[in-house]
Amino acid sequence: MNKLTRRAAAAVLCGALAVTACSCGANTTTALTIDGTEIPAGVYICYQMDALSEAQSVLAEEQPDLDMTAEGFDFKKQTIGGVAAEEWVKNKTIELCRTYVASNRMFDEYGLSLTAEQKAELSAYVKSTWDEENMYAQYIYGYNTLGEYYETLGVGEKSFEAIQTVFTKQEALFNHIYGEGGELEVPAAELEAKVLSDYALVYSFQVDPAYGKAQDYVDKLNSGTAFPEVKQSYDQAVAVAEAEEAKKEAEEAGEEYDGTLPEDVVVAAEDAEILKSVINVKDTTPSESYVADVFAMANGENKLITVSKESTAVDGTTSTAVSYYVVQKLDIAADADVMTSYKDSVLYDMKNGELEETLKTKGAAYAVTENAAAIKLYSIDKLEK
């Protein structure tokens, strides 16, 4: 939907539990009041779940050997950065709610408004989440749609929509401030330089030695054969070998072979665009050494990159698996579509943290009044179940 909706995974179970809260006596439909803005219980719970997810990640970093899935594990007995885990989650939840208010206000202060397209996209996303059959919900929870499952928890569609709307507003703020024509616009030359330093564009395919010597394919590239044709020759070798094996198995079994004869196998060339891949300098797939080798290559260079990975069996014995990749380094600057796409990515990487800090600082100045009854009702005990 947008870059910021990656956080929606943590907030996807958010909702207004006010339906179940009404029977508790006290008014718990509002969890907080931040600088005069009431935070509905559903929005609070959205961010509480986000905070709990972050807390668990931080805890895992602080205590790598801690098994949070172990029977009897009590998250509330843990400490994070010297703070009781439950208190840490509460503090983070309030911080996120402050940012929620700051985002809405800053959006209004800039005189921004969501476009008809953004509103339609939001509406469609929320509707599909609630109403469309979802295989994940069916398999994991036993409900046809995510909406059905959320509603059994008292989850409200409006709270989910409110969170998604803020994500969209944050993206609009980001583009307005740092995008083209923005008051803190990042020059195009700077973005291009960042793309060139952080990303590489290659043609590549993996070679199984059973179907030919990997270096032979690099030699073909060096002789001037186009990469798609070289890949086609490898695919042809694989298909012929498979046909030969199938024919042999049929003959050995005394059966009639009715497949394509090896000499009749014809494999079409793949589209060149499909063979392209973009690699980030921080990538670790298929290995850090592979990425380092790619970035050390010159544009137009062809290379056989070998990747070795050691693994240890249960009995303690080790083995090494070797993979072979035929790679051609391309000039990423010459691909206008890739450059345009990744300029957006590097802009986000460069400046999103800055916007987050601005919103966090703005929110930190707001006074907060807690609804004690609501805070008590919406404890993390419910979220951990």
JOMO-V850282 format. One record per residue. N is the residue number from 1. SS is DSSP state (h for helix, s for strand, l for the rest). PSI is psi as a letter, one per 40 degrees, with the letter a starting at -180 (NA if undefined). Layout:
N_SS_PSI + N_SS_PSI
This chain:
1_l_d + 2_l_i + 3_h_d + 4_h_e + 5_h_e + 6_h_d + 7_h_e + 8_h_d + 9_h_d + 10_h_d + 11_h_e + 12_l_e + 13_l_e + 14_l_i + 15_l_i + 16_l_h + 17_l_e + 18_h_d + 19_h_d + 20_h_e + 21_h_d + 22_h_d + 23_h_e + 24_h_e + 25_l_c + 26_l_i + 27_l_h + 28_l_e + 29_l_d + 30_s_h + 31_s_d + 32_s_i + 33_s_h + 34_s_h + 35_l_f + 36_l_e + 37_s_h + 38_s_h + 39_s_h + 40_s_i + 41_h_d + 42_h_d + 43_h_d + 44_h_d + 45_h_d + 46_h_d + 47_h_d + 48_h_d + 49_h_d + 50_h_d + 51_h_d + 52_h_d + 53_h_d + 54_h_d + 55_h_d + 56_h_d + 57_h_d + 58_h_d + 59_h_d + 60_h_d + 61_h_d + 62_h_d + 63_l_g + 64_l_d + 65_l_e + 66_l_h + 67_l_g + 68_l_e + 69_l_e + 70_l_i + 71_l_h + 72_l_e + 73_l_h + 74_l_h + 75_h_d + 76_h_e + 77_h_e + 78_l_i + 79_s_i + 80_s_h + 81_l_f + 82_l_e + 83_s_h + 84_s_h + 85_h_d + 86_h_d + 87_h_d + 88_h_d + 89_h_d + 90_h_d + 91_h_d + 92_h_d + 93_h_d + 94_h_d + 95_h_d + 96_h_d + 97_h_d + 98_h_d + 99_h_d + 100_h_d + 101_h_d + 102_h_d + 103_h_d + 104_h_d + 105_h_d + 106_h_d + 107_h_d + 108_h_d + 109_h_d + 110_l_e + 111_l_f + 112_l_i + 113_l_i + 114_l_i + 115_l_i + 116_h_d + 117_h_d + 118_h_d + 119_h_d + 120_h_d + 121_h_d + 122_h_d + 123_h_d + 124_h_d + 125_h_d + 126_h_d + 127_h_d + 128_h_d + 129_h_d + 130_h_d + 131_h_d + 132_l_i + 133_s_h + 134_l_h + 135_h_d + 136_h_d + 137_h_d + 138_h_d + 139_h_d + 140_h_d + 141_h_e + 142_l_f + 143_l_i + 144_l_d + 145_s_i + 146_h_d + 147_h_d + 148_h_d + 149_h_d + 150_h_d + 151_h_d + 152_h_e + 153_l_e + 154_l_e + 155_l_h + 156_l_h + 157_h_d + 158_h_d + 159_h_d + 160_h_d + 161_h_d + 162_h_d + 163_h_d + 164_h_d + 165_h_d + 166_h_d + 167_h_d + 168_h_d + 169_h_d + 170_h_d + 171_h_d + 172_h_d + 173_h_d + 174_h_d + 175_h_d + 176_h_d + 177_h_d + 178_h_e + 179_l_a + 180_l_h + 181_l_e + 182_l_i + 183_l_d + 184_l_f + 185_l_h + 186_l_h + 187_l_i + 188_h_d + 189_h_d + 190_h_d + 191_h_d + 192_h_d + 193_h_d + 194_h_d + 195_h_d + 196_h_d + 197_h_d + 198_h_e + 199_s_i + 200_s_i + 201_s_h + 202_s_i + 203_s_i + 204_s_i + 205_s_i + 206_s_h + 207_s_h + 208_l_h + 209_h_e + 210_h_e + 211_h_f + 212_l_i + 213_l_h + 214_h_d + 215_h_d + 216_h_d + 217_h_d + 218_h_d + 219_h_d + 220_h_d + 221_h_d + 222_h_d + 223_l_e + 224_l_e + 225_l_h + 226_l_i + 227_h_d + 228_h_d + 229_h_d + 230_h_d + 231_h_d + 232_h_d + 233_h_d + 234_h_d + 235_h_d + 236_h_d + 237_h_d + 238_h_d + 239_h_d + 240_h_d + 241_h_d + 242_h_d + 243_h_d + 244_h_d + 245_h_d + 246_h_d + 247_h_d + 248_h_d + 249_h_d + 250_h_d + 251_h_d + 252_h_d + 253_l_e + 254_l_f + 255_l_i + 256_l_h + 257_l_h + 258_l_e + 259_l_a + 260_l_h + 261_l_i + 262_h_d + 263_h_e + 264_h_e + 265_l_h + 266_l_h + 267_l_h + 268_l_i + 269_l_i + 270_l_i + 271_l_h + 272_h_d + 273_h_d + 274_h_d + 275_h_e + 276_s_i + 277_s_i + 278_s_h + 279_s_h + 280_s_i + 281_l_d + 282_l_e + 283_l_i + 284_l_e + 285_l_h + 286_l_e + 287_l_i + 288_h_d + 289_h_d + 290_h_d + 291_h_d + 292_h_d + 293_h_d + 294_h_d + 295_h_e + 296_h_e + 297_l_i + 298_l_i + 299_l_h + 300_l_e + 301_l_i + 302_s_i + 303_s_i + 304_s_h + 305_s_h + 306_s_h + 307_s_h + 308_s_h + 309_s_h + 310_s_i + 311_s_i + 312_s_h + 313_l_i + 314_l_d + 315_l_e + 316_l_e + 317_l_i + 318_s_i + 319_s_i + 320_s_h + 321_s_h + 322_s_h + 323_s_i + 324_s_h + 325_s_h + 326_s_h + 327_s_h + 328_s_h + 329_s_h + 330_s_i + 331_l_h + 332_h_d + 333_h_d + 334_h_e + 335_l_g + 336_h_d + 337_h_d + 338_h_d + 339_h_d + 340_h_d + 341_h_d + 342_h_e + 343_h_d + 344_h_d + 345_h_d + 346_h_d + 347_h_d + 348_h_d + 349_h_d + 350_h_d + 351_h_e + 352_h_d + 353_h_d + 354_h_d + 355_h_d + 356_h_d + 357_h_d + 358_h_d + 359_h_d + 360_h_d + 361_h_d + 362_h_d + 363_h_d + 364_h_d + 365_l_e + 366_l_i + 367_l_i + 368_s_h + 369_s_h + 370_s_i + 371_l_g + 372_h_d + 373_h_d + 374_h_d + 375_h_d + 376_h_d + 377_h_d + 378_l_g + 379_l_i + 380_h_e + 381_h_d + 382_h_d + 383_h_d + 384_h_e + 385_l_NA
